[in-house]
Amino acid sequence: MAIHFFRWLRGSKSSEPIEVTCRELFDAAQEYQIRELSFWVCVNMVANALGRCEFRTFRDGEEIKEKEYYLWNVSPNTNQNSSAFLHKLVAQLYLRNEALIVDALPRGELQSLVVADDWQQPEQWPSRQNEYRNVVVGDYTYQYPMYENNVLHLKLNHTDMRPIINGLYQSYYRMVSAAMKSYAWDKGQHWKVHVSQMAKGNDDWAEQFQAMISAQVKPFLESDGAILPEFDGYAYEKVGGQSTGDTRDIRAMIEDIFDFTARAFLIPSVLVNGTVEGTADANTRFLTNCIDPLADQLQEEINRKRYKYEDWEKGSFLRVDTSSIIHFDLFANAANVEKLVGSGAYTINDVRRAANQAIINEPWANEHFMTLNISTMGEATRSLSTQEGETT
């Protein structure tokens, strides 16, 4: 039969129908399920991490929380909160290797940002702005073009890696499929039937033999409790002993698929397969190699499109803060908190913000403190000299 089967599954842009058998369709569906599961586990991991980031806004070097802050951290548009918005952004980025954020209809004094579902690729001109036409958001298609300075365009990789990953999926799934078939054969019941020449004497022997297999032998093998009659000239012999195989080999192969999917996302494999050992180091590598570059690209695109150069030069910009991604246990890190505040490097509100706690609206909470017994060598020398002078 001819079908249009998941063009994304084959990594092909062709819309020509292909001839497949039912067995090929079943195998392809199984491969698609494993591929989808591994893909969306990684996408959700990246989206959840980016959703925990705080989009901090600054004006003239001072941090503020006004319309732009509300837009990115609370409500980008009428129908989505910031978490849902960022999940769709990350999904589009990994599905298409690029994503487009456009201005929707304004909500009174607030702007409205949405992630486009589709658009016509613009012609690349070095001397003029890119022009995006037929931009689709949901069921709505914008009838007017959008220009580069009015959209946020993110690109994941210079070259789309999806066809390469799809080839790895198809090659590796053949081994998974072979392991599944081998396991099913090992766990099944296999018998040989010895038939004497006397039993084969009848002209309609073949037909009678098939009827006997269907009516008596097959129900016997499939039943929890049954009786198999023995006939003259027929002897049954079981092939093979008790299987020693288990599903761990199959599971290991499927975990390998998750591993190289995570590698394509630059996610340490221990975070995907649930291994506890080495998680702390893996989280650091996840943030450094996967989340920080993505946050930097989004931050740069926002600053160059939504802030003018004159404003940026004066200290007006947006920063994507990734420090809140990892869970922070305030009580478990009490000693470290004391050192951070006591060294004068951070204020009390800096620490509370990092711990996802409400800041204290008091002047002293924004001041820098230093433990008295920590000082420079010069100050220590002057203090000792002063004490000696007072003694004498």
C-alpha positions in Angstrom: 0.0 0.0 0.0 1.1 3.6 -0.7 1.0 6.1 2.2 2.4 9.4 3.2 4.3 8.3 6.3 5.9 10.8 8.6 8.2 12.8 6.4 10.0 13.9 9.5 10.6 10.3 10.4 12.6 9.8 7.2 14.3 13.1 7.4 13.1 13.9 3.9 11.3 16.9 2.5 9.8 15.0 -0.4 6.1 14.5 -0.4 6.1 11.5 -2.8 4.3 8.5 -1.5 6.4 5.4 -0.7 5.4 1.7 -0.9 5.6 -0.1 2.5 4.3 -3.3 3.9 2.3 -3.7 7.1 5.4 -5.1 8.8 7.5 -2.2 7.7 4.8 0.2 8.9 4.8 -1.5 12.3 8.6 -1.4 12.7 8.6 2.2 11.6 5.9 3.1 14.1 8.0 1.4 16.9 11.1 3.3 15.8 9.1 6.5 15.7 7.9 6.0 19.3 11.4 5.5 20.7 12.7 8.4 18.7 9.8 10.7 19.8 10.3 9.7 23.4 14.1 10.4 23.4 13.6 13.6 21.5 10.9 15.1 23.7 12.7 14.1 26.9 15.6 16.2 25.8 13.5 19.1 24.6 11.5 19.2 27.8 14.7 19.1 29.8 16.1 22.2 28.0 12.8 24.0 28.0 12.3 23.4 31.8 15.8 24.7 32.5 15.3 27.8 30.3 11.9 28.4 31.9 13.5 28.7 35.4 15.7 31.5 34.1 14.9 35.1 35.1 15.0 37.7 32.4 16.4 40.7 34.3 16.0 44.2 32.9 18.2 47.2 33.5 17.9 50.9 32.8 20.9 53.2 33.1 22.7 50.4 35.0 20.0 50.0 37.6 17.8 46.9 37.7 14.1 47.6 37.2 11.0 45.5 36.9 8.6 47.2 34.5 6.8 46.2 31.2 9.7 44.4 29.6 10.3 42.4 32.7 6.6 41.4 32.9 6.6 40.5 29.2 9.4 37.9 29.5 8.9 36.6 33.0 5.1 36.5 33.4 2.9 37.0 30.3 4.4 37.3 26.8 0.9 37.2 25.2 -2.8 36.8 25.9 -2.9 33.0 25.6 0.4 31.9 27.2 2.4 32.4 30.3 6.2 32.6 30.1 6.8 28.9 30.7 4.5 27.8 27.9 5.9 30.4 25.6 9.5 29.3 26.3 8.5 25.6 25.9 7.1 26.3 22.4 10.2 28.4 21.6 12.6 25.5 22.5 10.4 22.9 20.7 10.4 25.0 17.5 14.1 25.6 17.8 15.0 21.9 17.9 12.3 20.8 15.4 13.2 23.3 12.7 16.8 24.2 13.7 15.5 27.8 14.0 12.7 29.8 15.7 11.0 33.1 15.0 9.4 35.4 17.6 7.1 38.0 16.3 5.0 40.9 17.6 1.3 40.0 17.8 -1.4 42.6 18.3 -0.6 44.8 21.3 -2.5 44.4 24.6 -3.2 48.0 25.4 0.1 49.5 26.7 1.8 46.0 26.6 3.3 44.4 23.6 2.5 40.8 22.8 5.1 38.2 21.7 4.3 34.9 20.0 6.4 32.1 18.5 5.7 31.5 14.8 4.7 28.0 13.7 5.8 28.5 10.1 7.0 31.1 7.7 8.5 31.5 4.2 12.3 31.5 4.3 13.5 35.0 3.3 16.0 35.7 0.6 19.5 36.4 2.0 20.6 39.9 1.1 23.7 41.3 2.8 22.7 44.9 2.2 19.1 44.9 3.3 16.9 43.5 6.0 15.5 40.0 5.7 11.8 39.9 4.9 9.6 37.2 6.4 6.3 36.5 4.6 3.4 34.1 5.2 4.1 34.0 9.0 1.8 31.5 10.6 0.8 31.5 14.3 -1.7 28.8 15.1 -4.5 29.0 12.5 -3.7 32.6 11.6 -1.5 33.7 8.7 -0.2 37.3 8.7 -1.0 39.0 5.4 1.8 41.5 5.7 5.6 40.9 5.7 7.7 41.2 8.8 11.2 42.6 8.7 14.3 41.5 10.5 14.5 44.4 12.9 10.9 43.6 14.1 11.4 39.9 14.8 13.6 37.8 17.0 15.2 35.1 14.8 17.2 32.3 16.6 19.2 29.6 14.8 20.3 26.5 16.7 23.1 25.2 14.4 24.8 26.4 11.3 23.9 23.0 9.7 20.7 21.1 10.4 21.8 17.9 12.2 18.4 16.3 12.1 19.1 14.1 8.9 22.3 12.8 10.5 20.5 11.9 13.7 17.7 10.3 11.8 20.3 8.1 10.0 21.7 7.0 13.4 18.2 6.3 14.6 17.4 4.0 11.7 20.7 2.1 11.9 20.5 1.6 15.6 16.9 0.6 15.7 17.7 -2.3 13.4 19.8 -3.7 16.2 17.0 -3.1 18.7 14.5 -4.8 16.4 16.8 -7.8 16.0 17.3 -8.0 19.8 13.5 -7.9 20.3 12.9 -10.7 17.7 15.7 -12.8 19.3 14.2 -12.3 22.8 10.7 -13.2 21.5 12.0 -16.3 19.8 14.0 -17.4 23.0 10.9 -16.9 25.1 8.6 -18.7 22.7 7.9 -22.5 22.5 9.4 -24.4 19.5 8.7 -28.0 18.7 9.6 -30.6 16.1 7.2 -33.2 14.9 8.6 -36.6 13.8 6.2 -38.2 11.3 6.7 -41.8 10.2 6.3 -43.0 6.6 3.1 -44.9 7.6 1.5 -41.7 8.8 2.3 -40.0 5.5 0.7 -42.7 3.5 -2.6 -40.9 2.9 -3.0 -38.7 -0.1 -4.6 -35.9 1.9 -1.9 -36.2 4.7 -0.7 -32.6 4.3 -4.2 -31.2 4.7 -4.9 -33.4 7.7 -1.6 -32.5 9.3 -2.3 -28.7 9.0 -5.8 -29.3 10.5 -4.3 -31.2 13.4 -1.7 -28.4 14.1 -4.5 -25.7 14.1 -7.1 -27.7 16.0 -4.9 -29.4 18.7 -1.2 -28.5 18.8 -1.5 -24.7 18.6 -4.3 -24.4 21.3 -2.1 -26.7 23.5 0.9 -24.4 23.2 -1.1 -21.3 23.9 -3.2 -22.6 26.8 -2.2 -22.5 30.5 -3.5 -26.1 30.9 -4.3 -28.5 28.1 -4.0 -32.1 26.9 -2.3 -33.0 23.6 -3.3 -36.4 22.3 -0.6 -38.6 20.7 -1.2 -40.4 17.5 0.7 -43.4 16.0 3.4 -42.2 13.7 3.8 -38.8 15.4 6.5 -37.9 17.9 6.9 -34.4 19.5 10.2 -33.0 20.5 10.8 -29.5 22.1 13.6 -27.5 20.5 15.9 -25.7 22.8 15.9 -25.4 26.6 14.9 -22.6 29.0 15.9 -19.2 27.7 18.6 -17.4 29.6 18.0 -14.1 27.8 16.3 -11.1 29.4 15.2 -7.6 28.5 18.3 -5.9 29.8 20.1 -6.1 26.5 17.1 -4.5 24.7 16.8 -1.8 27.4 20.6 -1.1 27.1 20.2 -0.6 23.4 17.2 1.8 23.9 19.2 3.7 26.5 22.0 4.0 23.9 19.5 5.8 21.6 18.7 8.2 24.5 22.5 8.7 25.0 23.3 9.8 21.5 20.1 11.9 21.4 21.3 13.7 24.5 24.7 14.1 23.0 23.1 15.9 20.0 21.5 18.2 22.5 24.8 18.6 24.4 23.1 17.1 27.5 25.2 14.8 29.7 23.7 11.3 29.3 23.5 10.7 33.1 20.8 13.4 33.3 18.7 11.6 30.7 19.0 7.9 31.8 18.4 8.8 35.5 21.8 7.9 36.9 22.4 9.6 40.2 26.1 9.2 40.4 27.9 12.2 38.9 24.8 14.4 38.7 26.4 17.5 40.2 29.2 17.6 37.6 26.7 16.7 34.8 24.5 19.7 35.8 27.4 22.0 35.5 28.3 20.7 32.1 24.6 20.9 31.0 24.4 24.5 32.0 27.8 25.4 30.4 27.4 23.5 27.1 23.7 23.6 26.5 21.8 26.2 28.4 24.3 29.1 28.7 24.9 29.3 24.9 21.1 29.2 24.2 20.5 31.9 26.9 23.3 34.0 25.4 21.9 33.8 21.9 18.4 34.8 23.1 19.8 37.6 25.2 21.9 39.0 22.4 19.0 38.9 20.0 16.7 40.7 22.4 19.3 43.4 23.2 20.1 44.1 19.5 16.5 44.2 18.4 14.6 45.6 21.4 17.2 48.1 22.8 18.7 50.9 20.8 22.4 51.4 20.8 22.0 54.7 22.6 20.1 53.0 25.4 22.5 50.1 25.5 25.5 52.4 25.8 23.9 54.0 28.8 23.4 50.7 30.6 19.9 49.7 29.4 19.7 46.0 28.5 18.2 42.6 29.3 20.1 39.7 30.9 19.0 36.1 31.0 20.0 34.9 34.5 20.7 31.1 34.5 21.8 31.0 38.2 18.3 29.9 39.4 18.1 26.7 37.3 19.7 24.4 39.9 17.7 23.9 43.1 19.3 25.8 45.9 18.8 24.5 49.5 19.2 27.6 51.7 19.7 25.7 54.9 22.1 23.1 53.5 24.3 26.0 52.1 24.1 28.2 55.3 27.9 28.2 55.7 28.4 29.2 52.1 25.8 32.0 52.4 27.6 33.4 55.4 30.9 33.4 53.5 29.3 35.1 50.5 27.8 37.9 52.6 30.7 38.2 55.1 33.2 38.6 52.3 31.4 41.7 51.0 31.1 40.2 47.5 27.3 39.9 47.7 24.5 41.7 49.5 21.8 39.9 51.5 19.3 40.6 48.7 21.7 39.1 46.2 21.7 35.9 48.1 17.9 35.9 48.6 17.3 36.5 45.0 19.7 33.6 44.1 17.7 31.4 46.5 14.4 32.4 44.9 13.3 34.2 48.0 11.6 37.6 48.3 14.0 40.5 48.7 13.9 42.7 51.8 12.8 46.3 51.0 15.3 47.9 53.4 18.4 49.9 52.6 20.6 47.7 54.7 19.7 44.6 52.7 21.4 46.1 49.7 24.5 47.1 51.5 27.8 45.1 51.4 29.0 43.7 54.8 32.4 42.4 55.7 33.3 40.2 58.7 35.5 42.2 61.1 38.3 39.7 61.2 38.7 39.8 57.4 40.8 42.8 56.2 43.8 43.6 54.0 47.3 43.3 55.2 47.7 47.1 55.3 44.6 47.6 57.4 45.7 44.8 59.8 49.2 46.5 60.2 47.6 49.9 60.8 45.2 48.4 63.3 48.1 46.7 65.2 50.1 50.0 65.2 47.2 51.9 66.6 46.6 49.3 69.4 50.4 49.4 70.3 50.3 53.2 70.5 47.2 53.2 72.7 48.9 50.7 75.0 52.0 52.8 75.5 
